[in-house]
Amino acid sequence: MARRRKRKSRRRLEGRRILEAVPQYSIESGAEKPVTAARNFIHSEGIAPPALLLVKRNEHTTDRYFWAEKGLFGAQYVEENHFLFPSLRVLIGEDEESPALNAAGVR
């Protein structure tokens, strides 16, 4: 029996493409939980948003977090909802968004 391919969301693929333009930092969590390690790294290094943090939990697992003005988010959530983040709208470019906007400026 042939397996069907999983459908790839266009919105998520677009979000992934946008996140590629954001600075990335790779760290190891050590004894801390991954999100705690990410927060401590952000505060110790003084990283300004937007940024993508790749936190290595162990040799097999890496957690991805997005540092935005609003806080720390899972990267998958940001890929799917990139239009909610003002710092990513700047990376998209206003010329790409203008056809999708109506007269009130709302999508």
PyMOL CGO cylinders between C-alpha atoms (Angstrom):
from pymol import cmd
from pymol.cgo import CYLINDER

trace = [
    CYLINDER, 0.00, 0.00, 0.00, 1.44, 3.35, -1.04, 0.3, 1, 1, 1, 1, 1, 1,
    CYLINDER, 1.44, 3.35, -1.04, 1.82, 6.04, 1.59, 0.3, 1, 1, 1, 1, 1, 1,
    CYLINDER, 1.82, 6.04, 1.59, 0.36, 9.44, 0.88, 0.3, 1, 1, 1, 1, 1, 1,
    CYLINDER, 0.36, 9.44, 0.88, 2.55, 12.46, 1.31, 0.3, 1, 1, 1, 1, 1, 1,
    CYLINDER, 2.55, 12.46, 1.31, 1.70, 14.84, 4.08, 0.3, 1, 1, 1, 1, 1, 1,
    CYLINDER, 1.70, 14.84, 4.08, 0.39, 18.12, 2.69, 0.3, 1, 1, 1, 1, 1, 1,
    CYLINDER, 0.39, 18.12, 2.69, 2.71, 21.05, 3.39, 0.3, 1, 1, 1, 1, 1, 1,
    CYLINDER, 2.71, 21.05, 3.39, 1.05, 24.24, 4.52, 0.3, 1, 1, 1, 1, 1, 1,
    CYLINDER, 1.05, 24.24, 4.52, 1.92, 27.18, 2.28, 0.3, 1, 1, 1, 1, 1, 1,
    CYLINDER, 1.92, 27.18, 2.28, 1.58, 29.57, 5.20, 0.3, 1, 1, 1, 1, 1, 1,
    CYLINDER, 1.58, 29.57, 5.20, 4.06, 27.54, 7.27, 0.3, 1, 1, 1, 1, 1, 1,
    CYLINDER, 4.06, 27.54, 7.27, 6.51, 27.28, 4.37, 0.3, 1, 1, 1, 1, 1, 1,
    CYLINDER, 6.51, 27.28, 4.37, 6.34, 31.05, 3.94, 0.3, 1, 1, 1, 1, 1, 1,
    CYLINDER, 6.34, 31.05, 3.94, 6.96, 31.48, 7.67, 0.3, 1, 1, 1, 1, 1, 1,
    CYLINDER, 6.96, 31.48, 7.67, 9.95, 29.15, 7.52, 0.3, 1, 1, 1, 1, 1, 1,
    CYLINDER, 9.95, 29.15, 7.52, 11.39, 31.18, 4.61, 0.3, 1, 1, 1, 1, 1, 1,
    CYLINDER, 11.39, 31.18, 4.61, 10.95, 34.40, 6.60, 0.3, 1, 1, 1, 1, 1, 1,
    CYLINDER, 10.95, 34.40, 6.60, 12.63, 32.93, 9.71, 0.3, 1, 1, 1, 1, 1, 1,
    CYLINDER, 12.63, 32.93, 9.71, 15.69, 32.04, 7.64, 0.3, 1, 1, 1, 1, 1, 1,
    CYLINDER, 15.69, 32.04, 7.64, 16.47, 35.78, 7.43, 0.3, 1, 1, 1, 1, 1, 1,
    CYLINDER, 16.47, 35.78, 7.43, 16.47, 36.16, 11.24, 0.3, 1, 1, 1, 1, 1, 1,
    CYLINDER, 16.47, 36.16, 11.24, 19.77, 35.81, 13.19, 0.3, 1, 1, 1, 1, 1, 1,
    CYLINDER, 19.77, 35.81, 13.19, 20.21, 32.34, 14.72, 0.3, 1, 1, 1, 1, 1, 1,
    CYLINDER, 20.21, 32.34, 14.72, 21.98, 31.32, 17.92, 0.3, 1, 1, 1, 1, 1, 1,
    CYLINDER, 21.98, 31.32, 17.92, 22.82, 27.73, 18.85, 0.3, 1, 1, 1, 1, 1, 1,
    CYLINDER, 22.82, 27.73, 18.85, 23.21, 26.83, 22.51, 0.3, 1, 1, 1, 1, 1, 1,
    CYLINDER, 23.21, 26.83, 22.51, 23.10, 23.75, 24.73, 0.3, 1, 1, 1, 1, 1, 1,
    CYLINDER, 23.10, 23.75, 24.73, 20.62, 23.52, 27.58, 0.3, 1, 1, 1, 1, 1, 1,
    CYLINDER, 20.62, 23.52, 27.58, 22.93, 21.65, 29.96, 0.3, 1, 1, 1, 1, 1, 1,
    CYLINDER, 22.93, 21.65, 29.96, 21.15, 20.84, 33.24, 0.3, 1, 1, 1, 1, 1, 1,
    CYLINDER, 21.15, 20.84, 33.24, 18.46, 23.50, 32.69, 0.3, 1, 1, 1, 1, 1, 1,
    CYLINDER, 18.46, 23.50, 32.69, 15.17, 23.08, 30.86, 0.3, 1, 1, 1, 1, 1, 1,
    CYLINDER, 15.17, 23.08, 30.86, 15.50, 24.26, 27.23, 0.3, 1, 1, 1, 1, 1, 1,
    CYLINDER, 15.50, 24.26, 27.23, 13.25, 27.31, 27.61, 0.3, 1, 1, 1, 1, 1, 1,
    CYLINDER, 13.25, 27.31, 27.61, 15.10, 28.39, 30.79, 0.3, 1, 1, 1, 1, 1, 1,
    CYLINDER, 15.10, 28.39, 30.79, 18.43, 28.01, 29.01, 0.3, 1, 1, 1, 1, 1, 1,
    CYLINDER, 18.43, 28.01, 29.01, 17.11, 30.13, 26.12, 0.3, 1, 1, 1, 1, 1, 1,
    CYLINDER, 17.11, 30.13, 26.12, 15.88, 32.87, 28.46, 0.3, 1, 1, 1, 1, 1, 1,
    CYLINDER, 15.88, 32.87, 28.46, 19.14, 32.93, 30.42, 0.3, 1, 1, 1, 1, 1, 1,
    CYLINDER, 19.14, 32.93, 30.42, 21.16, 33.12, 27.18, 0.3, 1, 1, 1, 1, 1, 1,
    CYLINDER, 21.16, 33.12, 27.18, 19.02, 36.00, 25.89, 0.3, 1, 1, 1, 1, 1, 1,
    CYLINDER, 19.02, 36.00, 25.89, 19.51, 38.00, 29.10, 0.3, 1, 1, 1, 1, 1, 1,
    CYLINDER, 19.51, 38.00, 29.10, 23.22, 37.24, 29.49, 0.3, 1, 1, 1, 1, 1, 1,
    CYLINDER, 23.22, 37.24, 29.49, 24.07, 38.11, 25.87, 0.3, 1, 1, 1, 1, 1, 1,
    CYLINDER, 24.07, 38.11, 25.87, 21.62, 41.00, 25.56, 0.3, 1, 1, 1, 1, 1, 1,
    CYLINDER, 21.62, 41.00, 25.56, 20.12, 39.68, 22.34, 0.3, 1, 1, 1, 1, 1, 1,
    CYLINDER, 20.12, 39.68, 22.34, 17.68, 42.06, 20.66, 0.3, 1, 1, 1, 1, 1, 1,
    CYLINDER, 17.68, 42.06, 20.66, 14.55, 40.66, 18.99, 0.3, 1, 1, 1, 1, 1, 1,
    CYLINDER, 14.55, 40.66, 18.99, 13.93, 39.19, 16.47, 0.3, 1, 1, 1, 1, 1, 1,
    CYLINDER, 13.93, 39.19, 16.47, 16.17, 36.14, 16.90, 0.3, 1, 1, 1, 1, 1, 1,
    CYLINDER, 16.17, 36.14, 16.90, 15.90, 32.37, 16.54, 0.3, 1, 1, 1, 1, 1, 1,
    CYLINDER, 15.90, 32.37, 16.54, 17.43, 30.19, 19.26, 0.3, 1, 1, 1, 1, 1, 1,
    CYLINDER, 17.43, 30.19, 19.26, 18.31, 26.56, 18.65, 0.3, 1, 1, 1, 1, 1, 1,
    CYLINDER, 18.31, 26.56, 18.65, 18.62, 24.86, 22.04, 0.3, 1, 1, 1, 1, 1, 1,
    CYLINDER, 18.62, 24.86, 22.04, 20.21, 21.43, 21.98, 0.3, 1, 1, 1, 1, 1, 1,
    CYLINDER, 20.21, 21.43, 21.98, 18.50, 19.31, 24.64, 0.3, 1, 1, 1, 1, 1, 1,
    CYLINDER, 18.50, 19.31, 24.64, 20.49, 16.13, 23.98, 0.3, 1, 1, 1, 1, 1, 1,
    CYLINDER, 20.49, 16.13, 23.98, 22.29, 14.54, 21.05, 0.3, 1, 1, 1, 1, 1, 1,
    CYLINDER, 22.29, 14.54, 21.05, 19.00, 13.77, 19.27, 0.3, 1, 1, 1, 1, 1, 1,
    CYLINDER, 19.00, 13.77, 19.27, 16.70, 16.67, 20.15, 0.3, 1, 1, 1, 1, 1, 1,
    CYLINDER, 16.70, 16.67, 20.15, 16.94, 20.37, 19.39, 0.3, 1, 1, 1, 1, 1, 1,
    CYLINDER, 16.94, 20.37, 19.39, 14.20, 22.81, 20.44, 0.3, 1, 1, 1, 1, 1, 1,
    CYLINDER, 14.20, 22.81, 20.44, 13.62, 25.94, 18.36, 0.3, 1, 1, 1, 1, 1, 1,
    CYLINDER, 13.62, 25.94, 18.36, 12.45, 29.21, 19.94, 0.3, 1, 1, 1, 1, 1, 1,
    CYLINDER, 12.45, 29.21, 19.94, 11.73, 32.65, 18.48, 0.3, 1, 1, 1, 1, 1, 1,
    CYLINDER, 11.73, 32.65, 18.48, 12.62, 35.71, 20.53, 0.3, 1, 1, 1, 1, 1, 1,
    CYLINDER, 12.62, 35.71, 20.53, 10.22, 38.57, 19.70, 0.3, 1, 1, 1, 1, 1, 1,
    CYLINDER, 10.22, 38.57, 19.70, 9.26, 41.89, 21.29, 0.3, 1, 1, 1, 1, 1, 1,
    CYLINDER, 9.26, 41.89, 21.29, 6.30, 40.12, 22.89, 0.3, 1, 1, 1, 1, 1, 1,
    CYLINDER, 6.30, 40.12, 22.89, 8.38, 37.33, 24.45, 0.3, 1, 1, 1, 1, 1, 1,
    CYLINDER, 8.38, 37.33, 24.45, 9.68, 33.84, 23.68, 0.3, 1, 1, 1, 1, 1, 1,
    CYLINDER, 9.68, 33.84, 23.68, 7.64, 31.62, 21.34, 0.3, 1, 1, 1, 1, 1, 1,
    CYLINDER, 7.64, 31.62, 21.34, 8.00, 28.17, 19.82, 0.3, 1, 1, 1, 1, 1, 1,
    CYLINDER, 8.00, 28.17, 19.82, 9.38, 28.48, 16.29, 0.3, 1, 1, 1, 1, 1, 1,
    CYLINDER, 9.38, 28.48, 16.29, 6.66, 26.27, 14.78, 0.3, 1, 1, 1, 1, 1, 1,
    CYLINDER, 6.66, 26.27, 14.78, 3.95, 28.60, 16.12, 0.3, 1, 1, 1, 1, 1, 1,
    CYLINDER, 3.95, 28.60, 16.12, 5.79, 31.58, 14.62, 0.3, 1, 1, 1, 1, 1, 1,
    CYLINDER, 5.79, 31.58, 14.62, 6.12, 29.82, 11.24, 0.3, 1, 1, 1, 1, 1, 1,
    CYLINDER, 6.12, 29.82, 11.24, 2.36, 29.29, 11.12, 0.3, 1, 1, 1, 1, 1, 1,
    CYLINDER, 2.36, 29.29, 11.12, 1.45, 32.76, 12.47, 0.3, 1, 1, 1, 1, 1, 1,
    CYLINDER, 1.45, 32.76, 12.47, 4.30, 34.95, 11.22, 0.3, 1, 1, 1, 1, 1, 1,
    CYLINDER, 4.30, 34.95, 11.22, 1.88, 37.73, 10.25, 0.3, 1, 1, 1, 1, 1, 1,
    CYLINDER, 1.88, 37.73, 10.25, 1.15, 38.39, 13.96, 0.3, 1, 1, 1, 1, 1, 1,
    CYLINDER, 1.15, 38.39, 13.96, 4.72, 39.54, 14.65, 0.3, 1, 1, 1, 1, 1, 1,
    CYLINDER, 4.72, 39.54, 14.65, 5.56, 43.17, 13.74, 0.3, 1, 1, 1, 1, 1, 1,
    CYLINDER, 5.56, 43.17, 13.74, 9.31, 42.49, 13.64, 0.3, 1, 1, 1, 1, 1, 1,
    CYLINDER, 9.31, 42.49, 13.64, 8.76, 39.87, 10.90, 0.3, 1, 1, 1, 1, 1, 1,
    CYLINDER, 8.76, 39.87, 10.90, 6.50, 42.18, 8.89, 0.3, 1, 1, 1, 1, 1, 1,
    CYLINDER, 6.50, 42.18, 8.89, 9.54, 44.40, 8.33, 0.3, 1, 1, 1, 1, 1, 1,
    CYLINDER, 9.54, 44.40, 8.33, 11.44, 41.40, 6.91, 0.3, 1, 1, 1, 1, 1, 1,
    CYLINDER, 11.44, 41.40, 6.91, 8.53, 40.47, 4.62, 0.3, 1, 1, 1, 1, 1, 1,
    CYLINDER, 8.53, 40.47, 4.62, 8.46, 43.94, 3.12, 0.3, 1, 1, 1, 1, 1, 1,
    CYLINDER, 8.46, 43.94, 3.12, 5.51, 46.27, 2.84, 0.3, 1, 1, 1, 1, 1, 1,
    CYLINDER, 5.51, 46.27, 2.84, 5.30, 45.84, -0.94, 0.3, 1, 1, 1, 1, 1, 1,
    CYLINDER, 5.30, 45.84, -0.94, 4.40, 42.15, -0.57, 0.3, 1, 1, 1, 1, 1, 1,
    CYLINDER, 4.40, 42.15, -0.57, 1.70, 42.87, 2.02, 0.3, 1, 1, 1, 1, 1, 1,
    CYLINDER, 1.70, 42.87, 2.02, -0.06, 45.76, 0.28, 0.3, 1, 1, 1, 1, 1, 1,
    CYLINDER, -0.06, 45.76, 0.28, -2.23, 43.69, -2.12, 0.3, 1, 1, 1, 1, 1, 1,
    CYLINDER, -2.23, 43.69, -2.12, -3.58, 41.66, 0.83, 0.3, 1, 1, 1, 1, 1, 1,
    CYLINDER, -3.58, 41.66, 0.83, -4.58, 44.75, 2.81, 0.3, 1, 1, 1, 1, 1, 1,
    CYLINDER, -4.58, 44.75, 2.81, -7.98, 46.36, 2.46, 0.3, 1, 1, 1, 1, 1, 1,
    CYLINDER, -7.98, 46.36, 2.46, -8.79, 50.05, 2.82, 0.3, 1, 1, 1, 1, 1, 1,
    CYLINDER, -8.79, 50.05, 2.82, -8.84, 49.81, 6.63, 0.3, 1, 1, 1, 1, 1, 1,
    CYLINDER, -8.84, 49.81, 6.63, -5.36, 48.28, 6.69, 0.3, 1, 1, 1, 1, 1, 1,
    CYLINDER, -5.36, 48.28, 6.69, -6.58, 44.94, 8.02, 0.3, 1, 1, 1, 1, 1, 1,
    CYLINDER, -6.58, 44.94, 8.02, -5.97, 41.55, 6.48, 0.3, 1, 1, 1, 1, 1, 1,
]
cmd.load_cgo(trace, "trace")
